[in-house]
């Protein structure tokens, strides 16, 4: 045991991630959020238009059914 012990050589510790990376990720996420909100707005417009059309048609059908039943009874 007269030989000296070997020293363990480890790779240097990686430098911490630069602060720009989370900023880029935040910017990406914010851009995606805006895109999704715009898409939701378009779908809500379509949905509202379709819902009103269906409501109007159902009222017209119920009026016609009532009128037919009144004419059949008299």
C-alpha positions as CSV (number, residue, x, y, z in Angstrom):
1,X,0.0,0.0,0.0
2,X,2.8,2.3,-0.7
3,X,1.1,3.7,-3.8
4,X,-0.8,6.9,-3.4
5,X,-4.6,6.8,-3.9
6,X,-5.9,7.9,-7.2
7,X,-8.0,11.1,-7.3
8,X,-11.4,10.7,-8.9
9,X,-11.8,13.2,-11.8
10,X,-15.4,14.2,-12.3
11,X,-16.7,16.3,-15.1
12,X,-17.4,19.9,-14.2
13,X,-20.9,20.8,-13.0
14,X,-23.1,22.0,-15.8
15,X,-23.7,25.7,-15.7
16,X,-27.3,26.6,-14.6
17,X,-29.8,27.0,-17.5
18,X,-29.8,30.6,-18.8
19,X,-32.8,32.7,-17.6
20,X,-33.8,33.3,-21.3
21,X,-35.1,29.7,-21.6
22,X,-38.1,30.1,-19.2
23,X,-38.8,33.5,-20.9
24,X,-39.0,31.8,-24.3
25,X,-41.2,29.1,-22.9
26,X,-43.5,31.8,-21.3
27,X,-43.7,33.7,-24.6
28,X,-44.6,30.5,-26.5
29,X,-47.3,29.6,-24.0
30,X,-48.8,33.0,-24.1
31,X,-48.9,33.0,-27.9
32,X,-50.6,29.6,-27.8
33,X,-53.1,30.9,-25.2
34,X,-54.0,33.8,-27.5
35,X,-54.4,31.4,-30.4
36,X,-56.7,29.1,-28.4
37,X,-58.8,32.0,-27.2
38,X,-59.3,33.2,-30.7
39,X,-60.3,29.8,-31.8
40,X,-62.7,29.5,-28.9
41,X,-64.2,32.9,-29.8
42,X,-64.9,31.7,-33.4
43,X,-66.5,28.5,-32.2
44,X,-68.7,30.4,-29.7
45,X,-69.9,32.6,-32.5
46,X,-70.8,29.6,-34.6
47,X,-72.4,27.9,-31.6
48,X,-74.5,30.9,-30.7
49,X,-75.7,31.3,-34.3
50,X,-76.6,27.6,-34.5
51,X,-78.4,27.7,-31.1
52,X,-80.5,30.7,-32.1
53,X,-81.4,29.1,-35.4
54,X,-82.4,25.9,-33.7
55,X,-84.5,27.8,-31.1
56,X,-86.2,29.8,-33.8
57,X,-87.0,26.6,-35.8
58,X,-88.4,24.8,-32.7
59,X,-90.7,27.7,-31.9
60,X,-91.9,27.7,-35.5
61,X,-92.6,24.0,-35.3
62,X,-94.4,24.2,-32.0
63,X,-96.6,27.1,-33.5
64,X,-97.4,25.0,-36.5
65,X,-98.2,21.9,-34.4
66,X,-100.5,24.0,-32.2
67,X,-102.3,25.5,-35.2
68,X,-102.7,22.1,-36.8
69,X,-104.2,20.7,-33.6
70,X,-106.6,23.6,-33.3
71,X,-107.8,23.2,-36.9
72,X,-108.2,19.4,-36.4
73,X,-110.4,20.0,-33.2
74,X,-112.7,22.4,-34.9
